[in-house]
Amino acid sequence: MNISKVFGNNVRKKRLEKGISQEQLAALTNLHRTYIGGIERGERNPSLVNILKISKALNIPVTALFEGID
């Protein structure tokens, strides 16, 4: 299991459920859109600070971003 890919898929899934574009999520988190895209593709390993920014922007618990990661 590639943890980064599972995490990224969770971010994408939650973002789409909220009807938010990558650009909107980037603006809400103060992160660059290409960085958000890299996270969603599993190419980036976000810091704990950025994980918290993403969960707050999506208004979901941090644990929701780690679903399926054991």
N, C-alpha and C positions, 0 to 999 in steps of 0.2 A: 504494500500500500504506500502510495506517495502522499505523505501528509500535506504537503503544499498544494497538491492538486485537489484533495478532498476539501481542504480549507477554502481554496479558491472557488470551487464549485458551490460551497455553502454560501460564500459571499455573493456570488452571482445569483443563486437561487433566491436568497433573501432580498436582494436588491430588486430583482424582477418582480417578486411578489408585492413589493411596495410601489412598483411602477416608477422607479427612479432610474435615470440613465447613468452611465459611468461619469459623464460630465457633472451631473447634479451631485452624485456621491462625492466626487472629487471636491466640489465647491463646499459641500457640507463638512468635509473632513479637513479641509485645507491641505489636501494632498494633490499631486498631479494626476491627470486623467490616465496617462500612460502607466503610472505606478499602480493605479487601481486595476487597469487591464492586466498588468503583469501579475498581480496578486491573483486575479480571477483565473488566469491561465496556469497558475502554479509555478510561475517563473521567479516570483519574488517571495522572500521570507520576511514578512512584516514584523516590526518590533511590537512589544506589548503595548506601548503607547499608541501605535497606529491601529492595532487590533481594537483597543478601547475606543478610539475615535470612530472606527467603522461601526462598531456595535451601537454607540450612542447616536450616530447619524441615522442608522436604520431603526433605531428605537427598539432594539432587541437585546436580550441578555447575551453576554459574551459567550456563554456556553452554547448558544444556538449556532455559533460559527464553527464549533468543534464537533458537531454531530457526525457520527460515523467514524470518529477517530478514537481508537482504543489504545 
